[in-house]
Amino acid sequence: MITKKKISAIIACYCDELAIPIMYERLTKIFKEIGCQYEIIFINDGSPDNSQAVLTAIAEKDKQVVVVTHSRNFSTQNGFISGMTVATGDAVVLLDGDLQDPPEIIKEFVFKWLEGYDVVYGIRTKREATRFLQVSYKLFYRLFSKLSYIKIPRDAGDFSLIDRKVVEVLLAMPERDMFIRGMRAWAGFRQIGVPYFRPERMFGVTTNNLLKNIRWAKKGIFSFSYEPLEFIFYLAIITFVIALVGIIAYVSLYFIYPDQPRGITTVIVLVLFFSSIQLLSLSIIGEYLGRIFEEVKQRPKFVVKSILNKPK
């Protein structure tokens, strides 16, 4: 019975002081309609605004609200993992604090969970964003799907319901460079998507920009794909063939036109071409080395400054 089940909502917050009270009201309403036990875990991921005061006021009047405050900003991904470490529910629901993940969709997540699915994720069928961003997101998900060695659902973000046994698998993963939607797919189990419309950020200005989206794409691709390394191999073969053809052509021209003056333009172009190939290859290798460097340091994923209403 659903009344015996407990669900932990984990909300990663950064500069969301205006959205937090609305998120709280909508979540409590939804959980009461569902009829389950619940806890709401807000992760204050180093917000420089008044989020902490807002969260403290809510936690003081409702003991079902847990507030985890980080010592600084550690990223949304690590915020979700931080919430999982204190969650006591039979399942957790991950949401962004800006209300772009509609809490009302949790009802559909729970229905699918009760049907026996271990992971229920939201699929963004449409989103309110600029045309450029919409096209960028579509291209990323399709490229990521092609390159990844794990089948990762297209247009699926972090917004999801995850059963306790899957949560334990995620918490057991030692990597520091977290990419939850990929890790969630890697874990396996029964999974299903629920389509939803993703609205624009209700308050404030989005922190997403082209540079951040490129970094996010790199995180996903280099965490779950070896294709860039294979690309270097095939690129090396192609450039070798080009160089071989160029040498043969150059030697042939020397014998056909022995008196033709030899300029350095061709040499300069070839040097620039092959140098750019080498730099590209080194940058790809550097991405993997950088990730290895971060992993071997074994630093904590996050640092907790304080916890209000910590579950026992």
N, C-alpha and C positions, 0 to 999 in steps of 0.2 A: 504493500500500500504506500501511496505517495506521502501520507502523513508521517510515516516512519523514516522517510528519506530526508537527508539533510544536504542542501546545496550551498556551496560557498561561492559568492560572487567576488571576483578579484578585479578591482578597477585601478588601472595605472594612471596616475594623475600628474600632470605637469602644467602649471599655469591654468588651472581649471576651476578657480575659486567660484566663478559664477555658475558653472555647470554642476558642481558637486551637490548642492542642495536639491536640484531638479533630479539628478541621477538617483539620489537617495530616495526621494519620494516615489519615483517611478518604479524603482526596484522593490521597495517594501510593498507597494500596491500589487505588483506582479506576483511576488512570492505568496502574499496572502490569498490571491485568487487561485494560485496553483494548490495551496493548502499544504505545502511542505515546510519542514523546519529549514531555517536558513541562517547564514551569517554574511555580512557585507564587509569585505576587506578592502579598504582604501590604501593604496600605496602612494605616499607623498614622495615622489622621486626627485627631491631637491628643488621643489618649486620656489622661485624667488618672490612670488606674490603672497597673498593672504590666505592661501589654501590651508595652511596648518591651523590657523585660528578657526576657520570654518569647519574643518574636520574635527577639531577638538570639541567644539560646541555640539556637534552631532553625536559624537561618541559619549559625551557626558549625559545626554538624555536617552540614549539607546545603547544598551550593553551588547546588543547583537552586532554592533558596528565596531570593527577592529581597524585601528589606524596604525600603519607601519610607516615610519618616517626614516628615509635614508639620509646619510650624512652629506650626500651630494647627488647629482644626477648620474644614474648608472644605466640609463636606457630603458625603454618600455619592456624589452624582452627580459632583462634581468629583474625588472619590477614584477612581472608576472611570476617568475620563478621564486622571488622573495615571498609573494603571496601564497604560493603553493606550499612553502615550508611551514607556514602557520595555519593553513586551512585544515579544518577538521571534517569537512563534508564528504558525503559519498560520491560527490562529483563537484567539479569547479567550473565556473563560467568566467571566461576572460573577456573583459570589455575595456575599451579606451575611455578615458575620463571626459572626452569632449562631446559625448552624446552622439557621435557618428555611428555608434553601434547601438541600435534601438533596443532597450531592455525588453520591450514587448515581444521580441522574437524568441526570448528565452522560453516562453510557453511551448512553442513548436519544438525547440531543442529538447525540452523535458519529455514531450510526447514520444519523440523518436528514441530517447534514452530508455524510456519505459518499455519500448518495443524490443529492446535488446541491443541497441547500438552503443558502442563504447565511446565513440567520438562523434559529435554532431557539430559541424562547422557551417558558418554562414558563407554563402556564395553571393558576391556582389554582382547582381544582374545589371544594375544601373547605379550610377553615382552622380551627385551634383559636384561637378568640377569643371575646370576649363577644358576646352576641346583638346588642347595639347596634353594636359595631364591624363585625360581619359585614354588617348591614343598611346601615351607612354606606358601606362599601367597594362593595357592590353598587350602591347609588344613584349613587356617584361615577362608577364605570366606565360605567354606562348613560347618565348625563348627559353625561359626557365624550365618549362615542361619538356622541351626538346632536349635540353642539355643535361638535366638531372638524372642520376642513376636510380632515383626513387620516384615513383609516380606521385606527383604532388598536384592536388586539384587546382584547376585554373580559377583565378579570381576569388580565391579563398584566403582571408586574412587570419588574424589571431582570434577574432570573435568566434567563440566556440564553447561547447560543453564537453568536458573531458572527465571520464569515469575515474574513480580513485585508483584502480589498478594501472591505468595509463599514466596518471599523475606520478605514481611511484616510479615508473619506468623513466619518465622525463627527469625526475629529481636524481635518479641514479646516473644520468649521463654527466660525465665529468667536464665536458668542454666549456670554455669560458666565452667563446664567441657564439652566442645563442641565436638560433633562428627557429623559433618555436613551431611555425607552420610546417617547416621541413622535418623537424624532429618528431612532430606529431604524426606525420605521414610515415616516417621511418619506423615508428613503434609498431605499426600494423594494427591489429584488432579490427572489429567491425566499425566502419566509418560511413557516414552519409552526409550530404550537403543539404542545406535549406536555403533557398534563394531569398534575397531581401534587397530592398532599395537603401543605399547608403547616402544619407543627406549630407549637406555641408556642415562644417563646424558651426555650432550655434552661437558661441561667444568667442571673442578674441580673433587672433589671426593665426592661420595654420603655420606650423613650423616646417612644413614640407616645401621643398624647392628642388630645382633640377639637380643640384649637386648632392643633396641628401638622398634623392631617389636613385642617383647613380651609385652612391655608396651602398644603399640598401640592395640594389640589384647585384652588386659585386659580392656582398655578404652571402646572398642566397646561392649564387652561381658557384663561387669558390668553396662554399661549405658542402655542396651536394653535387659536385660535378668534377670529373677529371678531363672533360672535353677540352678545356683550354690547353692542357699539357699535350693532348693528342694533336691539337691544332698546331702547336709548335713543331711537332714531328712532321706533319704533312707540309707545313710551310717550308721546313728545311729541305724536303725533297723537291718541292716546286722551285725554290730558289737555286738549288743545285742544278736542276735541269736548265733553268734560265741561264745560269752562269756557264754551263757546258756548251749550250747553243751559242752563247755570245763569244766564247773562246774560239769555237770552230769557225764562226762567221768572221771573226777578226783575223784569224790566221789565213783563211781563204782569201779575204780581201787583200791581205798583204802580198800573196803570190799573184793574184789577178792584177792588182794595181800597185806594183812595187814602188812606183815613183810618187804615189799619192802622199801628201804631207799628213803626218799623224798629229792630231790635236789632242788636247787633254780634256775636252768637254765630255767625251764618252766615259773617260776614267772617273771624272768628278761625279757624273750622274750615277755610275755604278757604285761608287764608294758611298754616296748618300743613300742609295736604295738599300744596299746590304747593311749599312749602319742602322737604318731605321728598323729593319727586320730584327737585327740583334737587340736593339733597345726594346722593341715590342716583346720579344721573347723573354728578356731579362725582367721586364715589368710583370709579366704573367708569373714567372718563377718567384719573383719577389712577393707577390700577393700570397702565395702558398707559404713561403718562408716567414712572412710577417705573422700569419696565423699560427704557425708552429711556434714562433717566438712567444706569442701571447699565451699559448697553451702551456709551455714548459715553465713559465714563471709561476703558475699555480696560485695566482692571487685570488682572493675571494671574488665572487661574482657581484657582490654588493656589500655595503656596510650599513647595518641598522643602527640608527641613532636612538630611536625610542619606539615603544609599542604601547598603544592604549587599548585596554580591554583585551589583553592577550588571552587567547583560548587556553584552557587548562588541559 
